[in-house]
Amino acid sequence: KIPYGLTVSYGTVAAGLPDATSSRSVAHAVALNPVLIFIPDHRVILSNNKVGTYRLGQKEKLKLIELEKSHLHGNS
């Protein structure tokens, strides 16, 4: 439920889930996401604001993040 155009860290997601024990458990769940376009896990990033890894590659993750931000701000 991360809003379009925004990103949050794995740790922030973990802190909001009662069963998540760490950001590593969130990262593992993200890695197993079978429907990454319908559940947009590209919005979850590292706590140092780097994109981290992504099944489609870091460049694609960054493109998706930037695409959403540009649409959010009315740029195309």
Contacts in CASP RR format, 6 or more apart in sequence:
PFRMAT RR
TARGET T0000
AUTHOR 0000-0000-0000
METHOD contacts of the structure
MODEL  1
KIPYGLTVSYGTVAAGLPDATSSRSVAHAVALNPVLIFIPDHRVILSNNK
VGTYRLGQKEKLKLIELEKSHLHGNS
2 8 0 8 1.000
2 13 0 8 1.000
2 40 0 8 1.000
2 43 0 8 1.000
2 44 0 8 1.000
4 68 0 8 1.000
4 71 0 8 1.000
4 72 0 8 1.000
5 43 0 8 1.000
5 65 0 8 1.000
5 68 0 8 1.000
5 69 0 8 1.000
5 71 0 8 1.000
5 72 0 8 1.000
6 43 0 8 1.000
7 43 0 8 1.000
7 44 0 8 1.000
7 45 0 8 1.000
7 65 0 8 1.000
8 43 0 8 1.000
8 44 0 8 1.000
8 45 0 8 1.000
9 23 0 8 1.000
9 44 0 8 1.000
9 45 0 8 1.000
9 46 0 8 1.000
9 47 0 8 1.000
10 23 0 8 1.000
10 24 0 8 1.000
10 26 0 8 1.000
10 27 0 8 1.000
10 30 0 8 1.000
10 44 0 8 1.000
10 45 0 8 1.000
10 46 0 8 1.000
10 47 0 8 1.000
11 22 0 8 1.000
11 23 0 8 1.000
11 26 0 8 1.000
11 47 0 8 1.000
13 20 0 8 1.000
13 23 0 8 1.000
13 26 0 8 1.000
13 44 0 8 1.000
14 20 0 8 1.000
14 21 0 8 1.000
14 22 0 8 1.000
14 23 0 8 1.000
14 25 0 8 1.000
14 26 0 8 1.000
17 26 0 8 1.000
20 26 0 8 1.000
20 29 0 8 1.000
23 47 0 8 1.000
26 44 0 8 1.000
27 44 0 8 1.000
30 41 0 8 1.000
30 44 0 8 1.000
31 55 0 8 1.000
33 39 0 8 1.000
33 41 0 8 1.000
36 42 0 8 1.000
36 55 0 8 1.000
36 56 0 8 1.000
40 64 0 8 1.000
42 54 0 8 1.000
42 60 0 8 1.000
42 61 0 8 1.000
42 64 0 8 1.000
42 65 0 8 1.000
43 65 0 8 1.000
43 68 0 8 1.000
45 51 0 8 1.000
45 52 0 8 1.000
45 65 0 8 1.000
46 52 0 8 1.000
51 58 0 8 1.000
51 61 0 8 1.000
51 62 0 8 1.000
51 65 0 8 1.000
52 58 0 8 1.000
52 61 0 8 1.000
54 60 0 8 1.000
54 61 0 8 1.000
70 76 0 8 1.000
END
